Amino acid sequence: MTNKQDIDCASKLSLLSNDIRLKVVRVLMDGPASVSELLKKIPIEQNLMSHHLRLLREGKLVTSQRVGKGVSYKLDGDMSTEIENEVNLGCCRLSF
C-alpha cells in the first residue's frame, strides 16, 4: 500500500517528466519570472507556456502573484534551492 507522500512524490515527478515544465523549474531556480521572461528563455507559444504553468501551479510546484498587469511565477515555498543547481522536492532532490 502506498502512502500519501509516495503519491505526492510520484505526481511531482510525473509533472517534471515533461521537458518544458522541467525547463520552467530550472529557470525559476534563479528567482521569480514573468511569463514574458520565461518565454525569452523558453521560446514556445504563449498559450502553451500558460498551459504548463497552470499544471505546475496545480501540482504545487510553482506559485503565482499578480504584479501590475502581469503575473510573476516562482518556485513553491516548499521547494528549497539552498544548494546551487538543486531543488528539494520534499520527497527527493532534483539536481541539474
N, C-alpha and C positions, 0 to 999 in steps of 0.2 A: 504494500500500500504506500502511495506517495503522499507526502505531507504538503501543506500549502507553500512552504518555502521552495520545495522542489518544483512545484507548478509555476510559481513566480519566476524562478530562475529559468526554466525552460521557455517561458513566454518572452522574457527579455532576450535570451539568446536567439530565439526564433525571429524576433524583430530585427536583430542585428545581423541576421544571415543575408539580408539584402544589402548590396554594395552601396546604394545611395544612402540608406539610413546609417550605415557604418561610417560613411564619409561625413555625414552631418554630425555625428557624435564626435568624430575626430576633429572637425573644425571647431565645435563648441568646447572642446577641451581647452582651447586658448582663451575662452571667455564668451560672453553673450554676443549674439549677432542677429541682425535683422534678416528678413527674407532676401532683400536685395544684396546684402553682404554674402549670404550663403550662396546665392546664385552666381556671384562673381567667382567664387571658389569651386562651385559645383555647377557647371553650365548645363542645366536641364530646363525644361519648360516650367514656368511659374506654377501652373496648376499641378504639375507632378510633384514639385517641391512641397506645395501645400498639402498634398495627399500624404507624403512621407512624414511631414511634421505633425500632422494630425495623428497618425499612427504612433509616432514616438510620444506624443502627449498622452494619448490614451493608455499607452504602455508604461506611463510614469517614468520615462527616461529623460524627457525634457519638460520644461515649463515655459509658459509664455507670459509676457506682460506687455500691455499696450503702452506705447511711447509715442505720444502725439497721434499722427495718422497711421503710424506703422505698428508693428509688433516685434518685440525682441524675444529671442529664444535663448535659453541657457540649459545646461545640464541640470537635472533634478537635484535638489539639495542632498538627497541620499547617496548620490553618486559622487564620491570624492575623487579629486585629482591631485592628491598630495604628492604622489610620485610622478615625475615627468614622464610623459608618454604612456601613462597608465590610468585606467578608470576602474574604480571599485564598484562593481555592480551589486554588492551586498552578498551575493552567493558565490561570486568568483571575480577575478580581476581580468580586465581586457587590456592587453599591452600592445603597443604599436612599435 
